């Protein structure tokens, strides 16, 4: 990995109006992004640099963080077979991008595989709001930027884009208002509804209130028990003991907990690698346990609007089911002919998303339909090439 961003990290590549001028070369992943991290590699405002070179990488950006990575105005070595690798609701916003200085290449970058996709952005309203936040920050309109972030966090706590807003919030208050920032994150963490977003507020609070860091991390662990977000809290605790305190005895004790609860998860493997355990260098990462609190289990069936829409060539379809059962999702053309079956499986109650790749289909209107139990819902999407 050229740069490994994990556990709510939010690094900037470039400082203020200064260009990044970083060279990231000869790595499998140029930027590896996981667990609600939001690296700001570059955008169109003067805020976050850009003008970085990523060359001779298998994947320019590997984003499994379910967040947006802002990466405009960078050189991606497009003469070679470099790709993005993206999962879930993740985006890499990379256009415009450079060939040498300001020349924009054509055609755009290719996607990594049929079930992964790249995006130059989206018509998704929340993503548009995030872009507006960055523009407001660049214009030094911090009050309105904070307002939009808080609106997203308060009204859309289950959206991946709200994690971006949660990360951005701490950076758009003056240094003199640190106590205000602490109170905001503490209030979010104290929310009686247990959601991962509020747990992440507790971990960010630990970074802001460094004098009480360990106490805040332990609060998250104690409050969220076996939920998957505790993996991040344990990793933060491991980092605290190992790097900040030089206390390897307690760091190893935390690692034992990671091994027991989240064996071979990304943070578990990373902690072993930090300690120099070479047996973990090339392991395949296990999928995170699908823990869900009662508050996270849906109470109704729902098929959501796909995004982006219109799309080319891939789009994401999300749905939720309140009880275990068979689920089918099929795609039809305007004549009612079945084009593809995306899902035909038994699913447990929960929230799901699936990518639909239409690279082999002609432009036009298509319909996707969810069937589960007695529930049927059909929605329209538009493919434009």
MILOTI-126964 format. One record per residue (C-alpha): x, y, z; residue in one letter; chain; residue number from 0. Coordinates in steps of 0.25 Angstrom, whole numbers, plus 2048, in hexadecimal, padded with zeros to 3 digits. Layout:
REM residues N
<pt <X, Y, Z>, A, A, NUM>;
...
This chain:
REM residues 385
<pt <800, 800, 800>, X, A, 0>;
<pt <805, 80E, 7FD>, X, A, 1>;
<pt <7FC, 815, 807>, X, A, 2>;
<pt <7F3, 80C, 811>, X, A, 3>;
<pt <7E7, 814, 816>, X, A, 4>;
<pt <7DF, 80D, 821>, X, A, 5>;
<pt <7D7, 80F, 82E>, X, A, 6>;
<pt <7D0, 81D, 82B>, X, A, 7>;
<pt <7DD, 823, 826>, X, A, 8>;
<pt <7DC, 830, 81D>, X, A, 9>;
<pt <7E9, 833, 817>, X, A, 10>;
<pt <7EB, 83F, 80D>, X, A, 11>;
<pt <7F5, 83E, 802>, X, A, 12>;
<pt <7F9, 84C, 801>, X, A, 13>;
<pt <7F7, 858, 80B>, X, A, 14>;
<pt <7EE, 863, 808>, X, A, 15>;
<pt <7F1, 869, 7FB>, X, A, 16>;
<pt <7FE, 861, 7FA>, X, A, 17>;
<pt <7FE, 856, 7EF>, X, A, 18>;
<pt <800, 848, 7F4>, X, A, 19>;
<pt <80D, 845, 7EC>, X, A, 20>;
<pt <80D, 836, 7F1>, X, A, 21>;
<pt <812, 82B, 7E9>, X, A, 22>;
<pt <80C, 81D, 7ED>, X, A, 23>;
<pt <812, 812, 7E4>, X, A, 24>;
<pt <814, 803, 7E3>, X, A, 25>;
<pt <80A, 7FE, 7EC>, X, A, 26>;
<pt <7FE, 7F5, 7EB>, X, A, 27>;
<pt <7F5, 800, 7F1>, X, A, 28>;
<pt <7F8, 80E, 7EF>, X, A, 29>;
<pt <7EE, 813, 7F9>, X, A, 30>;
<pt <7E8, 808, 802>, X, A, 31>;
<pt <7DB, 80E, 809>, X, A, 32>;
<pt <7D3, 806, 813>, X, A, 33>;
<pt <7CA, 807, 820>, X, A, 34>;
<pt <7C4, 815, 81E>, X, A, 35>;
<pt <7D0, 81C, 81A>, X, A, 36>;
<pt <7CF, 828, 810>, X, A, 37>;
<pt <7DD, 82B, 80A>, X, A, 38>;
<pt <7DC, 839, 803>, X, A, 39>;
<pt <7E6, 836, 7F7>, X, A, 40>;
<pt <7E1, 843, 7F0>, X, A, 41>;
<pt <7D5, 84B, 7EB>, X, A, 42>;
<pt <7D2, 857, 7E3>, X, A, 43>;
<pt <7D2, 861, 7EF>, X, A, 44>;
<pt <7E0, 866, 7F4>, X, A, 45>;
<pt <7DD, 85E, 801>, X, A, 46>;
<pt <7E3, 850, 7FF>, X, A, 47>;
<pt <7EF, 851, 7F5>, X, A, 48>;
<pt <7EE, 847, 7EA>, X, A, 49>;
<pt <7F9, 846, 7DF>, X, A, 50>;
<pt <7FF, 838, 7E4>, X, A, 51>;
<pt <805, 82D, 7DC>, X, A, 52>;
<pt <800, 81F, 7DD>, X, A, 53>;
<pt <808, 816, 7D4>, X, A, 54>;
<pt <80B, 807, 7D2>, X, A, 55>;
<pt <800, 803, 7DC>, X, A, 56>;
<pt <7F7, 7F7, 7DA>, X, A, 57>;
<pt <7EB, 800, 7DF>, X, A, 58>;
<pt <7EC, 80F, 7E0>, X, A, 59>;
<pt <7E2, 80F, 7EC>, X, A, 60>;
<pt <7DC, 803, 7F3>, X, A, 61>;
<pt <7D0, 809, 7FA>, X, A, 62>;
<pt <7C8, 7FF, 803>, X, A, 63>;
<pt <7C5, 80A, 80D>, X, A, 64>;
<pt <7B6, 80D, 808>, X, A, 65>;
<pt <7BA, 81B, 807>, X, A, 66>;
<pt <7BE, 825, 7FC>, X, A, 67>;
<pt <7CD, 827, 7F9>, X, A, 68>;
<pt <7CF, 835, 7F3>, X, A, 69>;
<pt <7DA, 834, 7E9>, X, A, 70>;
<pt <7D9, 83E, 7DF>, X, A, 71>;
<pt <7E5, 844, 7D7>, X, A, 72>;
<pt <7EF, 839, 7D8>, X, A, 73>;
<pt <7F7, 831, 7CE>, X, A, 74>;
<pt <7F3, 822, 7CE>, X, A, 75>;
<pt <7FD, 81D, 7C3>, X, A, 76>;
<pt <7F2, 81A, 7BA>, X, A, 77>;
<pt <7FB, 815, 7AF>, X, A, 78>;
<pt <7FC, 808, 7B8>, X, A, 79>;
<pt <7F1, 7FE, 7BC>, X, A, 80>;
<pt <7EE, 805, 7CA>, X, A, 81>;
<pt <7E1, 804, 7D0>, X, A, 82>;
<pt <7D8, 808, 7DC>, X, A, 83>;
<pt <7D2, 7FD, 7E4>, X, A, 84>;
<pt <7C6, 801, 7EB>, X, A, 85>;
<pt <7BB, 7FA, 7F4>, X, A, 86>;
<pt <7AE, 7FD, 7F9>, X, A, 87>;
<pt <7A9, 80B, 7FA>, X, A, 88>;
<pt <7B7, 810, 7F8>, X, A, 89>;
<pt <7BB, 81B, 7ED>, X, A, 90>;
<pt <7C8, 820, 7E8>, X, A, 91>;
<pt <7C6, 82E, 7E2>, X, A, 92>;
<pt <7D1, 830, 7D9>, X, A, 93>;
<pt <7CD, 839, 7CE>, X, A, 94>;
<pt <7D3, 842, 7C9>, X, A, 95>;
<pt <7E1, 83B, 7C9>, X, A, 96>;
<pt <7EE, 83E, 7C3>, X, A, 97>;
<pt <7F7, 838, 7B8>, X, A, 98>;
<pt <803, 841, 7BC>, X, A, 99>;
<pt <7FE, 84F, 7C0>, X, A, 100>;
<pt <7EF, 853, 7BC>, X, A, 101>;
<pt <7ED, 84A, 7B0>, X, A, 102>;
<pt <7E1, 840, 7B3>, X, A, 103>;
<pt <7E2, 833, 7AC>, X, A, 104>;
<pt <7D7, 82C, 7A4>, X, A, 105>;
<pt <7D2, 821, 7A5>, X, A, 106>;
<pt <7D0, 822, 7B4>, X, A, 107>;
<pt <7D6, 817, 7BE>, X, A, 108>;
<pt <7D2, 809, 7BC>, X, A, 109>;
<pt <7CB, 801, 7C7>, X, A, 110>;
<pt <7D1, 7F5, 7CE>, X, A, 111>;
<pt <7C7, 7EA, 7CD>, X, A, 112>;
<pt <7B8, 7E8, 7C9>, X, A, 113>;
<pt <7B4, 7E8, 7D8>, X, A, 114>;
<pt <7BC, 7F4, 7DC>, X, A, 115>;
<pt <7BB, 802, 7D6>, X, A, 116>;
<pt <7C1, 810, 7D5>, X, A, 117>;
<pt <7B9, 81D, 7D6>, X, A, 118>;
<pt <7BC, 82B, 7D2>, X, A, 119>;
<pt <7B1, 82F, 7DC>, X, A, 120>;
<pt <7A2, 82D, 7DE>, X, A, 121>;
<pt <795, 833, 7DD>, X, A, 122>;
<pt <793, 82E, 7EB>, X, A, 123>;
<pt <78E, 83A, 7F3>, X, A, 124>;
<pt <796, 837, 7FF>, X, A, 125>;
<pt <7A3, 836, 7F7>, X, A, 126>;
<pt <79F, 844, 7F1>, X, A, 127>;
<pt <79E, 849, 7FF>, X, A, 128>;
<pt <7AC, 844, 802>, X, A, 129>;
<pt <7B1, 84B, 7F6>, X, A, 130>;
<pt <7AA, 858, 7FA>, X, A, 131>;
<pt <7B1, 857, 808>, X, A, 132>;
<pt <7BF, 857, 801>, X, A, 133>;
<pt <7BB, 863, 7F9>, X, A, 134>;
<pt <7B6, 86A, 805>, X, A, 135>;
<pt <7C3, 867, 80D>, X, A, 136>;
<pt <7CB, 86C, 801>, X, A, 137>;
<pt <7C3, 879, 802>, X, A, 138>;
<pt <7C5, 87A, 811>, X, A, 139>;
<pt <7B6, 879, 813>, X, A, 140>;
<pt <7B8, 870, 81F>, X, A, 141>;
<pt <7AB, 872, 826>, X, A, 142>;
<pt <7A3, 86D, 81A>, X, A, 143>;
<pt <7AC, 861, 818>, X, A, 144>;
<pt <7AA, 85D, 826>, X, A, 145>;
<pt <79B, 85E, 825>, X, A, 146>;
<pt <79B, 855, 818>, X, A, 147>;
<pt <7A4, 84B, 820>, X, A, 148>;
<pt <79B, 84B, 82C>, X, A, 149>;
<pt <78E, 849, 823>, X, A, 150>;
<pt <794, 83D, 81D>, X, A, 151>;
<pt <799, 837, 82A>, X, A, 152>;
<pt <78B, 83A, 831>, X, A, 153>;
<pt <782, 836, 826>, X, A, 154>;
<pt <789, 82B, 81E>, X, A, 155>;
<pt <791, 823, 829>, X, A, 156>;
<pt <791, 816, 821>, X, A, 157>;
<pt <797, 81C, 814>, X, A, 158>;
<pt <7A5, 81A, 811>, X, A, 159>;
<pt <7A7, 828, 80C>, X, A, 160>;
<pt <7A3, 82D, 81B>, X, A, 161>;
<pt <7B1, 826, 81F>, X, A, 162>;
<pt <7B8, 830, 816>, X, A, 163>;
<pt <7B0, 83C, 81C>, X, A, 164>;
<pt <7B3, 836, 82A>, X, A, 165>;
<pt <7C2, 836, 827>, X, A, 166>;
<pt <7C2, 844, 820>, X, A, 167>;
<pt <7BB, 84B, 82C>, X, A, 168>;
<pt <7C7, 84B, 835>, X, A, 169>;
<pt <7CF, 852, 82B>, X, A, 170>;
<pt <7C6, 85E, 829>, X, A, 171>;
<pt <7C6, 864, 836>, X, A, 172>;
<pt <7D1, 86E, 83B>, X, A, 173>;
<pt <7DB, 869, 844>, X, A, 174>;
<pt <7D5, 872, 84F>, X, A, 175>;
<pt <7C8, 86A, 84F>, X, A, 176>;
<pt <7CE, 85C, 852>, X, A, 177>;
<pt <7C4, 85B, 85E>, X, A, 178>;
<pt <7B9, 85D, 855>, X, A, 179>;
<pt <7BE, 852, 84C>, X, A, 180>;
<pt <7BF, 849, 858>, X, A, 181>;
<pt <7B1, 84C, 85C>, X, A, 182>;
<pt <7AB, 849, 84E>, X, A, 183>;
<pt <7B2, 83B, 84D>, X, A, 184>;
<pt <7AF, 838, 85B>, X, A, 185>;
<pt <7A0, 83B, 859>, X, A, 186>;
<pt <7A0, 833, 84C>, X, A, 187>;
<pt <7A6, 827, 854>, X, A, 188>;
<pt <79C, 828, 85F>, X, A, 189>;
<pt <790, 826, 855>, X, A, 190>;
<pt <787, 81C, 85B>, X, A, 191>;
<pt <785, 815, 84E>, X, A, 192>;
<pt <791, 80C, 84C>, X, A, 193>;
<pt <797, 80E, 83E>, X, A, 194>;
<pt <7A5, 80C, 838>, X, A, 195>;
<pt <7A5, 81B, 834>, X, A, 196>;
<pt <7A4, 81F, 843>, X, A, 197>;
<pt <7AE, 815, 847>, X, A, 198>;
<pt <7B8, 81B, 83D>, X, A, 199>;
<pt <7B5, 829, 843>, X, A, 200>;
<pt <7BA, 823, 850>, X, A, 201>;
<pt <7C7, 81F, 84A>, X, A, 202>;
<pt <7C9, 82C, 843>, X, A, 203>;
<pt <7C7, 832, 851>, X, A, 204>;
<pt <7D2, 82A, 856>, X, A, 205>;
<pt <7DB, 831, 84B>, X, A, 206>;
<pt <7D6, 83F, 84F>, X, A, 207>;
<pt <7D6, 83D, 85E>, X, A, 208>;
<pt <7E4, 837, 85F>, X, A, 209>;
<pt <7E5, 839, 86E>, X, A, 210>;
<pt <7DA, 82F, 86F>, X, A, 211>;
<pt <7DC, 826, 863>, X, A, 212>;
<pt <7DD, 819, 86A>, X, A, 213>;
<pt <7D0, 81C, 872>, X, A, 214>;
<pt <7C8, 81F, 865>, X, A, 215>;
<pt <7CD, 813, 85E>, X, A, 216>;
<pt <7C9, 80A, 869>, X, A, 217>;
<pt <7BB, 811, 869>, X, A, 218>;
<pt <7B9, 80C, 85B>, X, A, 219>;
<pt <7BE, 7FE, 85E>, X, A, 220>;
<pt <7B5, 7FD, 86A>, X, A, 221>;
<pt <7A9, 803, 863>, X, A, 222>;
<pt <7A9, 7FB, 856>, X, A, 223>;
<pt <7AD, 7EE, 85C>, X, A, 224>;
<pt <7AE, 7E4, 850>, X, A, 225>;
<pt <7AB, 7ED, 845>, X, A, 226>;
<pt <7B4, 7EE, 839>, X, A, 227>;
<pt <7B8, 7FC, 83C>, X, A, 228>;
<pt <7BF, 7F7, 849>, X, A, 229>;
<pt <7CA, 7F2, 840>, X, A, 230>;
<pt <7CE, 800, 83D>, X, A, 231>;
<pt <7CD, 804, 84B>, X, A, 232>;
<pt <7D6, 7F9, 84F>, X, A, 233>;
<pt <7E0, 7FC, 844>, X, A, 234>;
<pt <7E0, 80B, 849>, X, A, 235>;
<pt <7E3, 806, 857>, X, A, 236>;
<pt <7EE, 7FD, 851>, X, A, 237>;
<pt <7F5, 809, 84A>, X, A, 238>;
<pt <7F3, 811, 857>, X, A, 239>;
<pt <7FB, 807, 85F>, X, A, 240>;
<pt <805, 804, 855>, X, A, 241>;
<pt <809, 811, 84F>, X, A, 242>;
<pt <805, 81C, 859>, X, A, 243>;
<pt <808, 815, 866>, X, A, 244>;
<pt <813, 80B, 861>, X, A, 245>;
<pt <80B, 800, 86A>, X, A, 246>;
<pt <80C, 7F3, 862>, X, A, 247>;
<pt <807, 7EB, 86D>, X, A, 248>;
<pt <7F9, 7F2, 86D>, X, A, 249>;
<pt <7FA, 7F3, 85D>, X, A, 250>;
<pt <7FC, 7E3, 85D>, X, A, 251>;
<pt <7F0, 7E2, 866>, X, A, 252>;
<pt <7E7, 7EA, 85D>, X, A, 253>;
<pt <7EC, 7E2, 851>, X, A, 254>;
<pt <7E8, 7D5, 858>, X, A, 255>;
<pt <7DA, 7DB, 859>, X, A, 256>;
<pt <7DB, 7DF, 84A>, X, A, 257>;
<pt <7DF, 7D0, 847>, X, A, 258>;
<pt <7D3, 7CB, 84F>, X, A, 259>;
<pt <7C8, 7D4, 84A>, X, A, 260>;
<pt <7CD, 7D8, 83B>, X, A, 261>;
<pt <7D7, 7CD, 837>, X, A, 262>;
<pt <7DD, 7D1, 829>, X, A, 263>;
<pt <7D5, 7DE, 828>, X, A, 264>;
<pt <7DD, 7EA, 822>, X, A, 265>;
<pt <7E0, 7F0, 82F>, X, A, 266>;
<pt <7E4, 7E3, 835>, X, A, 267>;
<pt <7EE, 7E0, 82A>, X, A, 268>;
<pt <7F3, 7EE, 82A>, X, A, 269>;
<pt <7F6, 7ED, 839>, X, A, 270>;
<pt <7FE, 7E0, 837>, X, A, 271>;
<pt <806, 7E7, 82C>, X, A, 272>;
<pt <809, 7F3, 834>, X, A, 273>;
<pt <80F, 7E9, 83E>, X, A, 274>;
<pt <817, 7E3, 833>, X, A, 275>;
<pt <810, 7D6, 832>, X, A, 276>;
<pt <814, 7D1, 824>, X, A, 277>;
<pt <80A, 7C6, 824>, X, A, 278>;
<pt <7FF, 7D1, 822>, X, A, 279>;
<pt <806, 7D8, 816>, X, A, 280>;
<pt <7FE, 7D1, 80B>, X, A, 281>;
<pt <7F2, 7CC, 812>, X, A, 282>;
<pt <7E4, 7CD, 80B>, X, A, 283>;
<pt <7DC, 7D6, 814>, X, A, 284>;
<pt <7CF, 7D0, 81A>, X, A, 285>;
<pt <7C2, 7D7, 818>, X, A, 286>;
<pt <7BD, 7DF, 824>, X, A, 287>;
<pt <7B3, 7D8, 82D>, X, A, 288>;
<pt <7A5, 7DC, 829>, X, A, 289>;
<pt <7A1, 7E1, 837>, X, A, 290>;
<pt <794, 7E9, 837>, X, A, 291>;
<pt <78E, 7F0, 843>, X, A, 292>;
<pt <77F, 7F0, 844>, X, A, 293>;
<pt <77E, 7FE, 840>, X, A, 294>;
<pt <785, 7FB, 833>, X, A, 295>;
<pt <77C, 7F0, 82F>, X, A, 296>;
<pt <771, 7F6, 825>, X, A, 297>;
<pt <763, 7F5, 829>, X, A, 298>;
<pt <75D, 7F6, 81B>, X, A, 299>;
<pt <761, 7F1, 80D>, X, A, 300>;
<pt <766, 7FC, 804>, X, A, 301>;
<pt <76D, 7FD, 7F6>, X, A, 302>;
<pt <775, 80A, 7F5>, X, A, 303>;
<pt <778, 812, 7E9>, X, A, 304>;
<pt <784, 80E, 7E2>, X, A, 305>;
<pt <790, 817, 7E1>, X, A, 306>;
<pt <796, 81D, 7D9>, X, A, 307>;
<pt <78A, 81F, 7D0>, X, A, 308>;
<pt <78C, 821, 7C4>, X, A, 309>;
<pt <798, 818, 7C4>, X, A, 310>;
<pt <7A3, 813, 7BB>, X, A, 311>;
<pt <7A6, 808, 7BC>, X, A, 312>;
<pt <7A4, 804, 7CB>, X, A, 313>;
<pt <79A, 807, 7D6>, X, A, 314>;
<pt <797, 803, 7E4>, X, A, 315>;
<pt <78A, 7FD, 7E8>, X, A, 316>;
<pt <786, 7FD, 7F7>, X, A, 317>;
<pt <77B, 7F6, 7FE>, X, A, 318>;
<pt <777, 7F1, 80C>, X, A, 319>;
<pt <76F, 7E6, 812>, X, A, 320>;
<pt <769, 7E5, 820>, X, A, 321>;
<pt <768, 7D6, 820>, X, A, 322>;
<pt <771, 7CA, 81B>, X, A, 323>;
<pt <76C, 7C4, 80E>, X, A, 324>;
<pt <76E, 7C2, 7FF>, X, A, 325>;
<pt <772, 7CF, 7F7>, X, A, 326>;
<pt <772, 7D1, 7E8>, X, A, 327>;
<pt <776, 7DD, 7E1>, X, A, 328>;
<pt <775, 7DD, 7D2>, X, A, 329>;
<pt <777, 7E7, 7C7>, X, A, 330>;
<pt <76D, 7E9, 7BB>, X, A, 331>;
<pt <76E, 7F1, 7AE>, X, A, 332>;
<pt <762, 7FA, 7AA>, X, A, 333>;
<pt <75B, 7EF, 7A3>, X, A, 334>;
<pt <75B, 7E7, 7B0>, X, A, 335>;
<pt <765, 7DD, 7AC>, X, A, 336>;
<pt <76E, 7D8, 7B7>, X, A, 337>;
<pt <77D, 7DD, 7B5>, X, A, 338>;
<pt <784, 7D8, 7C1>, X, A, 339>;
<pt <782, 7D1, 7CF>, X, A, 340>;
<pt <78A, 7D9, 7D9>, X, A, 341>;
<pt <786, 7D2, 7E6>, X, A, 342>;
<pt <77F, 7C4, 7E8>, X, A, 343>;
<pt <782, 7C0, 7F6>, X, A, 344>;
<pt <77E, 7BE, 804>, X, A, 345>;
<pt <781, 7CB, 80C>, X, A, 346>;
<pt <781, 7CE, 81B>, X, A, 347>;
<pt <77A, 7DB, 81F>, X, A, 348>;
<pt <782, 7E7, 81D>, X, A, 349>;
<pt <787, 7F1, 813>, X, A, 350>;
<pt <78E, 7ED, 806>, X, A, 351>;
<pt <794, 7F3, 7F9>, X, A, 352>;
<pt <798, 7EE, 7EC>, X, A, 353>;
<pt <79F, 7F3, 7DF>, X, A, 354>;
<pt <799, 7F2, 7D2>, X, A, 355>;
<pt <7A2, 7F3, 7C6>, X, A, 356>;
<pt <79B, 7F6, 7B9>, X, A, 357>;
<pt <7A8, 7F7, 7B0>, X, A, 358>;
<pt <7A2, 7ED, 7A6>, X, A, 359>;
<pt <795, 7F4, 7A5>, X, A, 360>;
<pt <790, 7FF, 79C>, X, A, 361>;
<pt <78C, 80C, 7A1>, X, A, 362>;
<pt <77D, 80E, 7A6>, X, A, 363>;
<pt <773, 80C, 7B1>, X, A, 364>;
<pt <774, 7FF, 7BA>, X, A, 365>;
<pt <76C, 7FA, 7C6>, X, A, 366>;
<pt <771, 7F3, 7D2>, X, A, 367>;
<pt <767, 7EB, 7DB>, X, A, 368>;
<pt <768, 7E6, 7E9>, X, A, 369>;
<pt <760, 7DA, 7EE>, X, A, 370>;
<pt <760, 7D5, 7FC>, X, A, 371>;
<pt <755, 7CE, 803>, X, A, 372>;
<pt <748, 7D5, 7FF>, X, A, 373>;
<pt <750, 7E2, 7FC>, X, A, 374>;
<pt <752, 7E6, 7ED>, X, A, 375>;
<pt <758, 7F4, 7E9>, X, A, 376>;
<pt <75D, 7F9, 7DC>, X, A, 377>;
<pt <765, 805, 7D8>, X, A, 378>;
<pt <76B, 80B, 7CB>, X, A, 379>;
<pt <779, 80F, 7C8>, X, A, 380>;
<pt <77F, 815, 7BC>, X, A, 381>;
<pt <78C, 810, 7B5>, X, A, 382>;
<pt <793, 81B, 7AC>, X, A, 383>;
<pt <7A0, 818, 7A5>, X, A, 384>;
